[in-house]
Amino acid sequence: MGVLRFVRGTLSGLGVQARKHFPGVFVTLLPGAPAPAGVKRYSRDTDKHGPEQFVCFQLPHRAVLKVQGPDTSPFLQGLLTNDMALLEEPGRAAMYAHMLNVQGRTLYDILLYRLKEGGTSCVFLECDSTVTDSVVKHLKVFKIRRKVNISPCPELSVWSVLSKQISADQEARKPEISSPDKVLVCVADPRTVQMGWRLILHSHADPLDIIACCQKGDSNDYHRHRYAIGLPEGVKDLPPGAALPLESNLVYMQGISFSKGCYLGQELTARTHHTGVIRKRLMPVRLSASVGRHEEGAALQTQSGKPAGKHRAGLGELGLSLVRTAHAKEVLTLKSSDNSTVTLEASVPDWWPKDVKIN
């Protein structure tokens, strides 16, 4: 019997081909077996709380803004790719969207969370922590006479809660909250079930005191999970003013509405959608060796030297690349900072629609 066996965990929905390219981040080791190099042991041993079912990751690269006031919904409606009316639907408390520039390119990827505060319209807006000031400035440019207040919330922290027993075709089991009064937001990640749950707490709060059967994980494992399943997040994966929302799979992440009214950057996005021509896709890739520093947007090539896209970001041997779909099934090459050549292979995530065609 092999030493390693994959649990039906965060990566169990990736399928045979994806597991070949992306070894599971969360694995269970047979009793007494040593952990191989580079593999983090996540124990299933029981403690006073019983079997551990969830891993909590603090996300210092994400920050929270509070947008509050009677004009909150119409104000954001004109700046986001998604429809603010979704947050009013029963049972829905979170939404994913992009803010675009006038050329229709992504500026910021955000998550919105509905809040109830004495009948006043209010949302938490989660964004990349390195561009918080830029997001605030962008919002205030369009505020004009809107009755809206925009304020950063440095006293809050963002966490991701990933279940060890979730696959692409299962609904995420909600973590058991033992102290709901300490939780500001606990909601299923709206992008894909494989991203588990989003949690917003006061910075002094400890999720281990709030969520039963939970343990803390390293943030690098969170990023490895994202890259393994091909989900972009933040300005490294989605460079402001460079990334196009449809090439970045915004449709697959439930982040855009094609039936809402006008919003900033809509024209190019709507035209691309209706023509149905998307020649490049942001895809998870597995590299033959870790690459250190590389130029932003380092070029990918086919084995015969044809342009095949650009590498965006990654961690170790996992990453995201913007790949020309015509070459997505080929072995591609990338030059690292020391001028050595690294090969990489792209994979189609299981959480994408089944009818997606890659040439």
C-alpha positions as CSV (number, residue, x, y, z in Angstrom):
1,M,0.0,0.0,0.0
2,G,1.4,3.4,-0.9
3,V,2.4,5.8,1.8
4,L,0.3,8.6,0.5
5,R,-3.4,8.6,-0.1
6,F,-5.4,11.6,-1.2
7,V,-8.3,12.6,1.1
8,R,-11.5,13.7,-0.3
9,G,-10.3,17.2,0.6
10,T,-9.9,20.5,-1.0
11,L,-8.3,19.1,-4.1
12,S,-10.3,15.9,-4.5
13,G,-12.4,17.4,-7.2
14,L,-9.6,18.0,-9.6
15,G,-9.9,14.7,-11.5
16,V,-7.3,12.2,-12.6
17,Q,-5.5,14.5,-15.0
18,A,-5.3,17.4,-12.6
19,R,-4.1,15.2,-9.8
20,K,-1.3,14.1,-12.1
21,H,-0.2,17.7,-12.6
22,F,-1.0,19.1,-9.2
23,P,-0.3,16.8,-6.2
24,G,-2.7,17.4,-3.4
25,V,-2.0,20.2,-1.0
26,F,-3.9,18.5,1.7
27,V,-3.0,14.8,2.2
28,T,-3.5,12.2,4.9
29,L,-0.5,10.0,5.9
30,L,-1.1,6.5,7.0
31,P,-0.4,6.0,10.7
32,G,3.3,6.0,11.5
33,A,4.3,7.0,8.0
34,P,6.9,9.8,7.8
35,A,6.0,12.9,5.9
36,P,7.8,13.2,2.5
37,A,9.9,16.3,1.9
38,G,7.7,19.3,1.2
39,V,4.5,17.7,2.4
40,K,2.8,19.3,5.4
41,R,1.1,16.8,7.7
42,Y,-2.6,17.6,8.4
43,S,-3.5,15.2,11.2
44,R,-6.9,13.5,11.4
45,D,-6.2,12.6,15.1
46,T,-9.0,13.6,17.4
47,D,-8.7,16.1,20.2
48,K,-11.2,17.5,22.6
49,H,-13.2,18.9,19.7
50,G,-13.3,15.7,17.7
51,P,-11.9,15.1,14.2
52,E,-10.5,18.2,12.5
53,Q,-12.5,18.9,9.4
54,F,-11.5,22.5,8.5
55,V,-8.3,24.5,8.0
56,C,-8.3,28.2,8.6
57,F,-5.9,30.5,6.7
58,Q,-5.4,34.1,7.6
59,L,-5.1,36.2,4.5
60,P,-3.0,39.3,5.2
61,H,-3.0,40.0,1.4
62,R,-6.7,40.9,1.6
63,A,-8.2,44.0,3.3
64,V,-11.7,45.1,4.1
65,L,-13.5,48.4,3.3
66,K,-16.9,49.4,4.6
67,V,-19.3,51.0,2.2
68,Q,-22.4,52.4,4.0
69,G,-25.3,54.7,3.2
70,P,-28.7,54.8,1.5
71,D,-27.1,55.0,-2.0
72,T,-24.7,52.1,-1.5
73,S,-26.4,49.7,-4.0
74,P,-26.9,52.1,-6.9
75,F,-23.5,53.6,-6.4
76,L,-21.7,50.2,-6.6
77,Q,-24.0,49.1,-9.4
78,G,-22.4,51.5,-11.8
79,L,-18.8,50.4,-11.0
80,L,-19.0,46.6,-10.8
81,T,-19.3,43.8,-13.3
82,N,-21.9,42.0,-11.2
83,D,-25.4,42.9,-10.3
84,M,-25.9,44.3,-6.8
85,A,-29.5,43.0,-6.8
86,L,-28.0,39.5,-6.2
87,L,-27.1,40.5,-2.6
88,E,-30.8,41.1,-2.0
89,E,-31.8,37.6,-2.9
90,P,-32.8,35.3,-0.1
91,G,-30.0,33.1,1.1
92,R,-27.3,35.0,-0.7
93,A,-24.9,37.1,1.4
94,A,-21.7,37.3,-0.8
95,M,-20.9,38.2,-4.4
96,Y,-17.7,38.3,-6.5
97,A,-17.0,41.1,-9.1
98,H,-14.3,43.1,-10.8
99,M,-14.0,46.9,-11.1
100,L,-12.9,47.8,-14.6
101,N,-11.3,50.9,-16.2
102,V,-12.9,52.7,-19.2
103,Q,-11.1,50.4,-21.6
104,G,-12.8,47.3,-20.0
105,R,-9.7,46.0,-18.3
106,T,-9.7,44.7,-14.7
107,L,-8.5,47.2,-12.0
108,Y,-9.4,45.3,-8.9
109,D,-11.0,41.9,-8.0
110,I,-13.4,42.2,-5.0
111,L,-15.7,40.2,-2.8
112,L,-18.8,41.9,-1.4
113,Y,-20.6,40.8,1.8
114,R,-24.1,42.0,2.7
115,L,-24.5,43.4,6.2
116,K,-27.6,44.4,8.2
117,E,-27.1,47.5,10.3
118,G,-30.3,49.0,11.6
119,G,-32.0,49.0,8.1
120,T,-29.1,51.0,6.5
121,S,-27.7,49.6,3.3
122,C,-24.2,48.5,4.1
123,V,-21.6,46.1,2.6
124,F,-18.0,44.9,3.4
125,L,-15.8,45.1,0.3
126,E,-12.8,42.8,0.3
127,C,-9.9,43.7,-1.9
128,D,-6.1,43.2,-2.3
129,S,-4.5,44.9,0.7
130,T,-1.7,46.5,-1.5
131,V,-4.3,48.6,-3.4
132,T,-6.7,49.6,-0.6
133,D,-5.9,53.3,-1.0
134,S,-6.3,53.0,-4.8
135,V,-9.7,51.3,-4.4
136,V,-10.9,54.1,-2.0
137,K,-9.6,56.8,-4.3
138,H,-11.3,55.1,-7.3
139,L,-14.6,54.9,-5.4
140,K,-14.5,58.5,-4.3
141,V,-13.9,59.7,-7.8
142,F,-17.4,58.5,-8.7
143,K,-19.1,59.2,-5.4
144,I,-20.1,62.8,-6.4
145,R,-23.3,63.5,-4.5
146,R,-24.1,60.0,-3.5
147,K,-25.1,59.4,0.1
148,V,-22.3,56.9,0.7
149,N,-19.5,56.6,3.2
150,I,-16.4,54.7,2.4
151,S,-14.0,53.7,5.1
152,P,-11.1,51.2,5.5
153,C,-11.4,48.7,8.3
154,P,-7.8,47.9,9.5
155,E,-9.2,46.4,12.7
156,L,-10.7,43.5,10.7
157,S,-9.0,40.4,9.3
158,V,-9.9,38.1,6.4
159,W,-9.7,34.3,6.7
160,S,-10.4,31.4,4.3
161,V,-11.9,28.2,5.8
162,L,-11.3,25.2,3.6
163,S,-12.9,21.9,4.2
164,K,-10.9,18.7,3.9
165,Q,-13.9,16.8,2.6
166,I,-15.1,18.9,-0.4
167,S,-15.0,18.2,-4.1
168,A,-16.1,20.1,-7.2
169,D,-19.5,18.5,-7.3
170,Q,-20.4,18.8,-3.6
171,E,-21.8,21.6,-1.5
172,A,-19.5,22.9,1.1
173,R,-20.6,21.9,4.6
174,K,-20.8,25.1,6.7
175,P,-18.3,25.3,9.6
176,E,-20.0,24.9,13.0
177,I,-19.8,28.4,14.7
178,S,-19.5,28.2,18.5
179,S,-19.4,31.9,19.1
180,P,-21.5,33.7,16.4
181,D,-21.3,37.0,18.3
182,K,-17.6,37.1,17.4
183,V,-18.2,36.6,13.7
184,L,-18.9,39.5,11.3
185,V,-19.0,37.4,8.1
186,C,-19.1,33.6,7.6
187,V,-20.3,32.8,4.1
188,A,-19.6,30.3,1.3
189,D,-17.0,31.7,-1.2
190,P,-19.2,32.7,-4.2
191,R,-16.5,32.0,-6.8
192,T,-16.4,28.2,-6.5
193,V,-17.3,25.5,-3.9
194,Q,-13.6,24.5,-3.9
195,M,-12.7,27.8,-2.2
196,G,-14.7,26.9,0.9
197,W,-15.9,29.7,3.2
198,R,-14.9,33.3,3.8
199,L,-14.6,34.6,7.4
200,I,-14.2,38.1,8.6
201,L,-13.3,38.7,12.2
202,H,-11.9,41.4,14.4
203,S,-8.1,41.1,14.3
204,H,-7.8,40.0,18.0
205,A,-10.3,37.1,17.4
206,D,-8.9,33.5,17.1
207,P,-10.9,31.3,14.7
208,L,-9.9,28.2,16.7
209,D,-12.1,29.6,19.5
210,I,-15.0,30.2,17.0
211,I,-15.0,27.2,14.6
212,A,-15.3,23.7,15.9
213,C,-13.0,21.0,14.4
214,C,-10.6,23.6,12.9
215,Q,-6.9,24.1,12.7
216,K,-4.7,26.9,11.4
217,G,-2.9,26.5,8.1
218,D,0.0,28.3,6.5
219,S,-1.0,31.0,4.0
220,N,1.4,29.5,1.4
221,D,-0.7,26.4,1.4
222,Y,-3.8,28.5,0.7
223,H,-2.0,30.1,-2.3
224,R,-0.9,26.6,-3.5
225,H,-4.5,25.5,-3.3
226,R,-5.6,28.5,-5.4
227,Y,-2.9,27.9,-8.0
228,A,-3.6,24.2,-8.1
229,I,-7.3,24.8,-9.0
230,G,-6.6,27.8,-11.2
231,L,-8.3,30.6,-9.3
232,P,-6.8,34.1,-9.5
233,E,-6.8,36.5,-6.6
234,G,-5.2,39.9,-6.2
235,V,-3.0,42.2,-8.3
236,K,-0.2,39.6,-9.0
237,D,-2.6,37.3,-10.7
238,L,-4.8,40.1,-12.2
239,P,-2.4,43.0,-13.0
240,P,-4.5,46.3,-12.9
241,G,-5.1,47.7,-16.3
242,A,-3.7,44.6,-18.1
243,A,-6.0,41.7,-17.3
244,L,-9.2,41.3,-19.3
245,P,-12.2,40.0,-17.2
246,L,-13.4,37.3,-19.6
247,E,-9.9,36.0,-20.2
248,S,-9.6,35.8,-16.5
249,N,-12.6,33.5,-16.3
250,L,-14.9,36.0,-14.5
251,V,-17.9,34.2,-16.0
252,Y,-16.9,30.9,-14.4
253,M,-16.4,32.6,-11.0
254,Q,-20.0,33.9,-11.1
255,G,-18.6,37.5,-11.2
256,I,-20.4,39.2,-14.0
257,S,-23.9,39.9,-15.1
258,F,-24.8,40.4,-18.8
259,S,-28.4,41.6,-18.1
260,K,-27.8,44.5,-15.6
261,G,-27.6,48.1,-16.7
262,C,-24.5,50.0,-17.8
263,Y,-21.3,50.0,-15.7
264,L,-17.8,51.4,-16.2
265,G,-16.0,49.3,-18.8
266,Q,-19.0,47.4,-20.0
267,E,-18.8,48.0,-23.7
268,L,-15.7,45.9,-24.5
269,T,-16.7,43.2,-22.1
270,A,-20.2,42.8,-23.5
271,R,-19.0,42.9,-27.1
272,T,-16.4,40.1,-26.4
273,H,-19.0,38.0,-24.7
274,H,-21.5,38.3,-27.5
275,T,-18.9,37.5,-30.2
276,G,-18.0,34.4,-28.2
277,V,-14.3,34.7,-29.2
278,I,-11.9,34.4,-26.3
279,R,-8.5,33.2,-27.6
280,K,-6.7,33.2,-24.3
281,R,-7.5,31.9,-20.9
282,L,-6.0,32.2,-17.4
283,M,-5.2,28.6,-16.6
284,P,-3.4,26.6,-13.8
285,V,0.1,25.4,-14.9
286,R,2.6,23.0,-13.5
287,L,6.2,23.9,-14.1
288,S,9.1,21.5,-14.5
289,A,11.0,23.4,-11.8
290,S,10.4,26.3,-9.5
291,V,11.1,29.7,-11.0
292,G,12.4,32.5,-8.9
293,R,12.1,36.1,-10.1
294,H,10.9,36.6,-13.6
295,E,9.8,39.6,-15.6
296,E,6.2,40.5,-15.2
297,G,4.3,38.9,-18.0
298,A,7.2,36.6,-19.0
299,A,6.5,35.2,-22.5
300,L,5.4,31.6,-23.0
301,Q,6.4,29.7,-26.2
302,T,5.6,26.5,-27.8
303,Q,8.4,23.9,-28.4
304,S,8.7,25.3,-31.9
305,G,9.1,28.9,-30.7
306,K,5.5,30.2,-31.4
307,P,4.1,32.8,-28.9
308,A,1.8,31.0,-26.5
309,G,0.8,33.5,-23.8
310,K,2.2,35.0,-20.6
311,H,3.1,33.6,-17.2
312,R,1.3,35.6,-14.5
313,A,2.3,34.4,-11.0
314,G,2.9,31.3,-8.9
315,L,4.4,29.6,-5.9
316,G,7.0,26.9,-6.3
317,E,6.0,24.7,-9.3
318,L,2.4,25.8,-9.4
319,G,1.2,28.9,-11.1
320,L,-1.2,30.7,-13.3
321,S,-0.5,31.6,-16.9
322,L,-2.5,33.4,-19.6
323,V,-2.4,30.7,-22.3
324,R,-3.5,30.8,-25.9
325,T,-6.2,28.2,-26.1
326,A,-4.8,27.0,-29.5
327,H,-1.6,25.8,-27.6
328,A,-3.2,24.9,-24.2
329,K,-2.6,21.2,-24.7
330,E,1.0,21.5,-25.7
331,V,4.1,21.5,-23.5
332,L,5.2,25.2,-23.3
333,T,8.4,26.9,-22.3
334,L,9.3,29.8,-20.1
335,K,12.7,31.5,-19.5
336,S,13.5,32.1,-15.8
337,S,15.5,34.9,-14.3
338,D,18.8,33.0,-14.7
339,N,18.0,32.5,-18.4
340,S,17.4,28.8,-18.0
341,T,14.3,27.3,-19.8
342,V,11.5,25.8,-17.8
343,T,8.7,23.7,-19.3
344,L,5.1,23.9,-18.1
345,E,1.8,22.2,-18.8
346,A,-1.6,23.8,-18.5
347,S,-4.7,22.0,-17.1
348,V,-8.5,22.6,-17.3
349,P,-10.0,23.0,-13.8
350,D,-12.9,20.7,-12.8
351,W,-14.9,23.7,-11.5
352,W,-15.1,25.2,-15.0
353,P,-18.3,24.3,-17.0
354,K,-18.1,20.9,-18.6
355,D,-18.7,22.3,-22.1
356,V,-15.7,24.5,-22.1
357,K,-13.6,23.7,-25.3
358,I,-9.9,24.1,-25.3
359,N,-8.3,23.5,-28.7
